[in-house]
Amino acid sequence: MIFLIDGIIKDTNLITYNDGLNFGRFDVPGLIIKNYSIEIEKDEFVQQIQDEFWKCLCEIREDDKATGEDSPFKKSGYKPLPQMFDHPEELSECITIWFDIYIFRKFIGYKDTFEYVINSTDEIKVHDSKVLIKGKCFKNKVVQHLAVPEPASPRRRE
């Protein structure tokens, strides 16, 4: 896996992700927002995601039968993950709908100490046996606590 911020390779030990309600929001004043991209080779992706992918595929197959909907799994013939790379549009759609946060969990991990926070998934593409994910992250700002001045002594009334 290769992780880049503004085109520069970064160590994923410095990266975490937001899995909360504010994912995709950047409305805090003063945020330093950067573009990130992740490139994951097919073999590595399959190794990390295959079990969860299969569980999801089985659940969605049942949903498709019950609802008559055409999920990207159905459009590709409910293929196992390695074969889904032959259906890049459907695999990209599956990842977008069900797996982006899971991918962050498996490949990036949640950390208490970090330099950047992944906070959006703007594009997911499967191309040339690779999964490419792009989005925005923000730089962790160290909040400096300002010294609070001691209260002034009460003034005496004269």
C-alpha positions as CSV (number, residue, x, y, z in Angstrom):
1,M,0.0,0.0,0.0
2,I,1.1,3.5,-0.8
3,F,-0.3,6.5,1.1
4,L,0.3,10.0,-0.2
5,I,-0.7,13.4,1.1
6,D,-0.5,16.1,-1.5
7,G,1.6,13.7,-3.6
8,I,4.2,13.0,-0.9
9,I,4.5,9.4,0.5
10,K,3.6,9.3,4.2
11,D,4.1,6.7,6.9
12,T,0.6,5.4,7.9
13,N,1.8,5.4,11.5
14,L,1.2,9.1,11.3
15,I,-2.4,8.7,9.9
16,T,-5.7,7.9,11.4
17,Y,-9.3,8.2,10.2
18,N,-12.6,9.7,11.4
19,D,-15.3,7.2,11.7
20,G,-17.7,9.5,13.4
21,L,-20.7,11.6,12.3
22,N,-18.5,14.5,11.1
23,F,-16.9,12.4,8.3
24,G,-16.8,14.5,5.2
25,R,-17.3,17.8,7.1
26,F,-14.5,20.4,7.2
27,D,-16.3,23.4,8.7
28,V,-14.0,24.0,11.7
29,P,-12.2,27.3,11.3
30,G,-8.5,27.0,10.8
31,L,-8.4,23.4,9.5
32,I,-5.4,22.6,7.3
33,I,-7.0,20.5,4.6
34,K,-4.8,18.2,2.4
35,N,-5.6,15.8,-0.4
36,Y,-4.7,12.2,0.2
37,S,-4.6,9.1,-2.0
38,I,-4.2,5.4,-1.2
39,E,-3.1,2.8,-3.7
40,I,-3.5,-0.8,-2.7
41,E,-2.4,-3.7,-4.9
42,K,-4.9,-6.5,-5.6
43,D,-3.2,-9.2,-3.6
44,E,-2.8,-7.1,-0.5
45,F,-6.4,-5.9,-0.8
46,V,-7.8,-9.4,-1.2
47,Q,-5.8,-10.7,1.7
48,Q,-7.1,-8.0,4.0
49,I,-10.7,-7.6,2.8
50,Q,-11.8,-11.0,1.5
51,D,-13.6,-12.3,4.6
52,E,-15.6,-9.2,5.2
53,F,-16.3,-8.9,1.5
54,W,-17.7,-12.4,1.4
55,K,-19.9,-11.8,4.5
56,C,-21.3,-8.6,2.9
57,L,-21.8,-10.3,-0.5
58,C,-23.9,-13.0,1.1
59,E,-26.0,-10.5,3.0
60,I,-26.6,-8.4,0.0
61,R,-27.5,-11.4,-2.1
62,E,-30.3,-12.2,0.3
63,D,-31.4,-8.5,0.3
64,D,-31.3,-8.5,-3.5
65,K,-33.6,-11.6,-3.6
66,A,-36.0,-10.1,-1.1
67,T,-36.2,-6.6,-2.6
68,G,-35.5,-7.3,-6.3
69,E,-32.9,-4.6,-6.3
70,D,-29.8,-4.7,-8.5
71,S,-26.8,-4.2,-6.3
72,P,-23.3,-4.0,-7.8
73,F,-22.7,-7.5,-6.4
74,K,-25.7,-8.7,-8.5
75,K,-24.5,-6.8,-11.6
76,S,-21.2,-8.7,-11.4
77,G,-22.8,-12.1,-10.8
78,Y,-21.9,-12.3,-7.1
79,K,-18.2,-13.0,-7.9
80,P,-15.7,-13.6,-5.1
81,L,-13.4,-10.7,-4.4
82,P,-10.4,-11.8,-6.6
83,Q,-12.7,-12.1,-9.6
84,M,-14.4,-8.8,-8.9
85,F,-11.2,-7.1,-10.2
86,D,-12.5,-8.2,-13.7
87,H,-15.6,-5.9,-12.9
88,P,-13.9,-2.7,-11.9
89,E,-17.0,-0.5,-12.0
90,E,-19.0,-2.8,-9.8
91,L,-16.1,-3.4,-7.4
92,S,-15.5,0.4,-7.1
93,E,-19.2,0.8,-6.3
94,C,-19.2,-1.9,-3.7
95,I,-16.2,-0.4,-2.0
96,T,-17.8,3.1,-2.1
97,I,-21.1,1.9,-0.6
98,W,-19.9,-0.7,2.0
99,F,-16.1,-0.7,2.6
100,D,-14.4,2.6,2.7
101,I,-14.3,2.9,6.5
102,Y,-13.5,-0.8,6.8
103,I,-10.5,-0.3,4.5
104,F,-9.3,2.5,6.7
105,R,-9.6,0.3,9.7
106,K,-7.7,-2.6,8.1
107,F,-5.0,-0.6,6.3
108,I,-4.6,2.6,8.4
109,G,-5.9,1.7,11.8
110,Y,-7.3,4.0,14.4
111,K,-4.6,5.8,16.5
112,D,-4.6,8.2,19.5
113,T,-1.4,9.9,18.3
114,F,-1.4,11.1,14.6
115,E,-0.4,13.9,12.3
116,Y,-3.3,13.6,9.8
117,V,-7.0,12.5,9.9
118,I,-8.7,11.0,6.9
119,N,-12.1,12.7,6.7
120,S,-13.6,12.1,3.3
121,T,-13.8,9.5,0.5
122,D,-14.2,11.5,-2.7
123,E,-13.2,8.9,-5.3
124,I,-12.7,5.1,-5.4
125,K,-11.5,3.5,-8.6
126,V,-10.3,0.0,-9.4
127,H,-7.8,0.1,-12.2
128,D,-4.9,-2.2,-13.3
129,S,-5.4,-4.6,-10.4
130,K,-5.2,-1.8,-7.9
131,V,-7.7,0.0,-5.6
132,L,-7.2,3.8,-5.7
133,I,-8.9,5.9,-3.0
134,K,-8.8,9.7,-3.0
135,G,-10.2,12.2,-0.6
136,K,-9.4,14.9,1.9
137,C,-7.7,14.8,5.3
138,F,-6.8,17.4,7.8
139,K,-3.7,18.1,9.8
140,N,-3.8,17.5,13.5
141,K,-3.4,20.9,15.1
142,V,-1.7,20.9,18.5
143,V,-3.8,23.1,20.7
144,Q,-1.6,25.3,22.8
145,H,-3.1,26.1,26.2
146,L,-2.6,29.7,26.9
147,A,-1.6,30.7,30.4
148,V,-4.6,32.3,32.1
149,P,-3.5,35.4,34.0
150,E,-4.1,35.4,37.7
151,P,-7.2,37.4,38.7
152,A,-6.4,40.9,39.8
153,S,-6.5,41.6,43.5
154,P,-9.7,43.1,44.6
155,R,-9.5,46.8,44.9
156,R,-10.2,48.4,48.2
157,R,-12.8,50.9,48.4
158,E,-11.6,54.1,49.8
